[in-house]
Amino acid sequence: MREFFKSLRFKIILAVVAVILGGMLYAATTGGLATLPEQILSYVVYPVQRAAAAVSDSITGFFSVFVDAQENYEENQRLKEENAELRRQLVDYEDTKTENERLKEITGLKELNPDIEFQPAGVIARDPEDRFGAFTIDIGYLHGISVRDPVVTGEGLVGYISKVGPTYAVVTTILSPDCNVGAMEISTKDTGNITGTVELAAEGCTKLELLPRDTLVEEGGTVVTAGTSGLFPKNLVIGTVEKVELETSGITSYAVIRPVSEINEIKNVFVLTDFLGKGSSDAEGGESSDAGA
């Protein structure tokens, strides 16, 4: 044993211990190492600190769920309001676009008939049982509409008002046999009467009857209103000639007319409430109805 304390190994161990103790003493004097009481206190306090931190994190996470939910709700409400506003703007845009298209359509008609007065209207219903394309519009006698007022698009004649209520009116079209309109083919100046038939209405066409037997009206000709009766303004385009035939009686001819407006596709129209020469005769027209009914 005495030899061990005198050995080189002991001296090395002793030197290492001395170095360690010296380092510990230096650290203690410079604040780098906790004192023994501090170390004992840390063993007691550290688990409590960890538990408190865990509880704090749990509480923070618990309330953050509600905070996030409130923020998400507010964001969803904001997005809903933005979407509603965009929808309103889209509706306003479509209304403005439709109105501009209506006014653009009527411009040409006003140029030909500067004296006309009109009310724009929209188609709100169609009668599926009516084979002649009758439809209902969204204005009535409260808007100045009367029975027999002509109904047109920007392209030409569609029909006339056959029944009117306070805020609606029914339109009988030029495909109907109830419609009688004095008309003229513009190239030949031959005149006749526009009226419909079941067979032609099924093809989306109408008939120009009472043409001269030897008429020069040809396929492709343009037919307009004659404007001689006071029920329709002059020169409203009705349609184009598809073919000309001799009546079975052999006395007169007739022409099949393709209306310039696609009757069953119309969405917007104009009701002509006044024009030059209105009411000068009652020879033309059609079915009467109780205005104000």
ChimeraX attribute file (.defattr): number of C-alpha atoms within 10 A of each C-alpha:
attribute: neighborCount
match mode: 1-to-1
recipient: residues
	/A:1	6
	/A:2	6
	/A:3	8
	/A:4	10
	/A:5	11
	/A:6	10
	/A:7	11
	/A:8	11
	/A:9	11
	/A:10	13
	/A:11	13
	/A:12	11
	/A:13	11
	/A:14	13
	/A:15	12
	/A:16	12
	/A:17	12
	/A:18	12
	/A:19	12
	/A:20	12
	/A:21	12
	/A:22	12
	/A:23	13
	/A:24	15
	/A:25	13
	/A:26	13
	/A:27	14
	/A:28	13
	/A:29	11
	/A:30	9
	/A:31	9
	/A:32	11
	/A:33	15
	/A:34	13
	/A:35	13
	/A:36	9
	/A:37	8
	/A:38	10
	/A:39	12
	/A:40	11
	/A:41	11
	/A:42	14
	/A:43	10
	/A:44	10
	/A:45	11
	/A:46	11
	/A:47	11
	/A:48	12
	/A:49	12
	/A:50	11
	/A:51	11
	/A:52	12
	/A:53	12
	/A:54	12
	/A:55	12
	/A:56	12
	/A:57	11
	/A:58	12
	/A:59	11
	/A:60	11
	/A:61	12
	/A:62	11
	/A:63	11
	/A:64	12
	/A:65	11
	/A:66	11
	/A:67	12
	/A:68	11
	/A:69	12
	/A:70	12
	/A:71	12
	/A:72	12
	/A:73	12
	/A:74	12
	/A:75	12
	/A:76	12
	/A:77	12
	/A:78	12
	/A:79	12
	/A:80	12
	/A:81	12
	/A:82	12
	/A:83	12
	/A:84	12
	/A:85	12
	/A:86	12
	/A:87	12
	/A:88	12
	/A:89	12
	/A:90	12
	/A:91	12
	/A:92	12
	/A:93	12
	/A:94	12
	/A:95	12
	/A:96	12
	/A:97	12
	/A:98	13
	/A:99	14
	/A:100	12
	/A:101	14
	/A:102	18
	/A:103	15
	/A:104	12
	/A:105	17
	/A:106	20
	/A:107	14
	/A:108	13
	/A:109	19
	/A:110	15
	/A:111	10
	/A:112	13
	/A:113	16
	/A:114	12
	/A:115	12
	/A:116	16
	/A:117	14
	/A:118	20
	/A:119	15
	/A:120	19
	/A:121	20
	/A:122	14
	/A:123	19
	/A:124	14
	/A:125	13
	/A:126	15
	/A:127	12
	/A:128	10
	/A:129	8
	/A:130	11
	/A:131	15
	/A:132	26
	/A:133	23
	/A:134	24
	/A:135	22
	/A:136	20
	/A:137	24
	/A:138	18
	/A:139	23
	/A:140	23
	/A:141	18
	/A:142	13
	/A:143	13
	/A:144	14
	/A:145	27
	/A:146	24
	/A:147	25
	/A:148	27
	/A:149	22
	/A:150	26
	/A:151	24
	/A:152	25
	/A:153	24
	/A:154	22
	/A:155	18
	/A:156	22
	/A:157	27
	/A:158	27
	/A:159	29
	/A:160	29
	/A:161	30
	/A:162	25
	/A:163	24
	/A:164	26
	/A:165	20
	/A:166	16
	/A:167	14
	/A:168	21
	/A:169	28
	/A:170	24
	/A:171	26
	/A:172	27
	/A:173	27
	/A:174	29
	/A:175	30
	/A:176	25
	/A:177	18
	/A:178	18
	/A:179	21
	/A:180	20
	/A:181	27
	/A:182	23
	/A:183	26
	/A:184	26
	/A:185	25
	/A:186	17
	/A:187	12
	/A:188	13
	/A:189	14
	/A:190	16
	/A:191	22
	/A:192	24
	/A:193	20
	/A:194	29
	/A:195	22
	/A:196	25
	/A:197	17
	/A:198	15
	/A:199	11
	/A:200	17
	/A:201	19
	/A:202	13
	/A:203	10
	/A:204	21
	/A:205	27
	/A:206	30
	/A:207	25
	/A:208	25
	/A:209	23
	/A:210	17
	/A:211	24
	/A:212	16
	/A:213	14
	/A:214	10
	/A:215	18
	/A:216	14
	/A:217	25
	/A:218	16
	/A:219	14
	/A:220	13
	/A:221	17
	/A:222	22
	/A:223	30
	/A:224	23
	/A:225	25
	/A:226	23
	/A:227	20
	/A:228	18
	/A:229	19
	/A:230	19
	/A:231	25
	/A:232	30
	/A:233	24
	/A:234	21
	/A:235	19
	/A:236	23
	/A:237	26
	/A:238	28
	/A:239	25
	/A:240	21
	/A:241	23
	/A:242	15
	/A:243	15
	/A:244	20
	/A:245	15
	/A:246	17
	/A:247	15
	/A:248	8
	/A:249	7
	/A:250	9
	/A:251	12
	/A:252	16
	/A:253	21
	/A:254	22
	/A:255	27
	/A:256	21
	/A:257	28
	/A:258	24
	/A:259	24
	/A:260	19
	/A:261	19
	/A:262	12
	/A:263	21
	/A:264	13
	/A:265	9
	/A:266	14
	/A:267	14
	/A:268	19
	/A:269	23
	/A:270	24
	/A:271	26
	/A:272	23
	/A:273	19
	/A:274	20
	/A:275	18
	/A:276	16
	/A:277	16
	/A:278	18
	/A:279	13
	/A:280	11
	/A:281	12
	/A:282	12
	/A:283	14
	/A:284	18
	/A:285	24
	/A:286	22
	/A:287	14
	/A:288	13
	/A:289	16
	/A:290	11
	/A:291	18
	/A:292	17
	/A:293	11
